[in-house]
Amino acid sequence: MILVSLLGIILAGCSSSGLRPQPGLNAALQRSADSRREPALGQRWLVSIASRNGRERIELVDLRTRQPVPLPGLNQAGSQPVSVSVSGNGERIAFVRTRDGRTELMLYRRGAAALQRVPVEPTGVPRQVSLDGEGKRLAVQVSREGRWDVDVIRLP
């Protein structure tokens, strides 16, 4: 009888999906912004486009502390984030933004608080971006002459 009960517990544990929401983290994310979109995960980082009081900005959250990380120089007045991605170690953030009527592919280096435009060659309009775990390559969806392409760009 005990063996049957133990077997039932083991089987129930194995059939469980193992998927569990993280209510503490999710509640902290909901408190810090009115809404979020475009989430991307690094090893201990979550980057997303957070909306607060009608203004959208890129926000990096340290998953261990559940706190936003300062990103000096990244969120500039007059720019609208479109897509965002983070490297595994949280040091690089790649994103697409619109600013002054142009759509730009950008790279932010957190350690240096440096922002740089990444050229799209041949010319096209970037839309979605995905940074690899090491932060050394990115894939970007680009519209060119009415069709969608994906470019892979090696970063220095």
N, C-alpha and C positions, 0 to 999 in steps of 0.2 A: 504494500500500500504506500509506504514512504517512497519507494523507488518510482512508483507511478506519479506521485505528486511532484517529486523532483524533476522527472522527465517532462511533466507538463509545464513547470516553471521555466526550464531550459528552453523548451520549444517555443513558449510564448515570448521569451526574450529574443530568440533568433528570428521569429517572424515579425518582430517589431521593426518598423522602418528606420528607427534610429534618428529620425528627423525631429529636432526639437527647436522651437522658437526660443529666442533669448529675450525674455520679457524685460529684464532690467535694462539691457542695452537698447532695445526697441523703444522703451518708454523714454530713455534719455534722448534718443534721436528725435522723437516726436516733440519733446519739450523744447529742443533747441532751434526748431524751424517750423514754419507754418506748413511746408510741404517739401518733399525731396524727390529728385528724379536722377536718372543716369548713374546708378550706383556702380562702383568698381572697388574690388577688394585687393589689398596688398597683404603681406603676412600678418601685420597687426594694425592695418590702416583701412579705413573706409573713406573714399572720396565720393562726393556727390554734388549735384547742383541743388543748393538749399535756397528756398524762398522764404524771405522774412519781410513782412510789411510791404509786399508787392515788389521787392527787389530780389533778383536772383544773383547768387554768388557761388563760387566754388568753395567747398568746405571740406577740410581733411579732419577726420576724427581718429584719435588714438583709441583703439578698441580696448586696450587695457585700462586706461583711465576714464574712458567714455567722455573725453573732453575734446573740443575742437583745438586744433593746432594752429598757431599764427602763421599766416602766409603773406608776409609783407611784400607789397608790390604786385601781387597776382591779380586781385580783383580791382580793376581800374574803372573809374567812372566812365560811363558811356559805352561800356562793352557788355555784351550779352552772351553768357556761356551757352554752348549748344551740346557739347559732348565732352566727357572727361574720363581719364584713366590714370592709374597710379602704379608705380613700380613696386615690386615686392617689399623693398626696404623703406618705402615712403619718401625717398629722396627726390624722385622725379615725378612730375605731374605733366602729362600731355593733355592738351585740350583744344577744342575748336571753339572759336568765338566769332561773333559779328561785332564790328566796330566801324563807325563812320561809313556804313554802307558796304563794307568789305567783310568777307568771311575768311578767317585766318586760322592756320594751324600753329599752335604755340607750344613751347616747352618751358617749364618752370623747374629750376634747380633749387630745392628748398634750402640746402646748406649754405648756398651763396645768395639766396633771395634774388636770383637772376632769372629774368624773363627774356626769352628770345623767340623770334618768329622763325618757323621752319618752312622753307620754300617748298612749294608743290611743283614738281617738274615732271612732265610737261604741265603747263598751267591748267588748273581745274579748281573746282569749288569743293573744299573739304566738308565732310558732314559728320562722320563718326570716327572715333579714334580708339585704338587699343594698344597699350604699352606692354611690352613683355615683362616678366618678373624681374629680370636684371636691369631693366631700364635702358637697354642698349639698342633695342629695335622697336619700331612702332608700325602698326598697320593703320592705314587711314582710308576710309571710303571717300572717293572723289567723283564728282560729276564732271564729265567732259563731253561736250557736244551732244548732250541728250542721253548719254549712257553712263552707267555706274561702273567704276573701276575700283580696285583695291591696290594701293601702293604700299610696299614695305620699305621703310627708310631706316638705314643704320645710323645710329647717333654716336657722336664722339664720346 
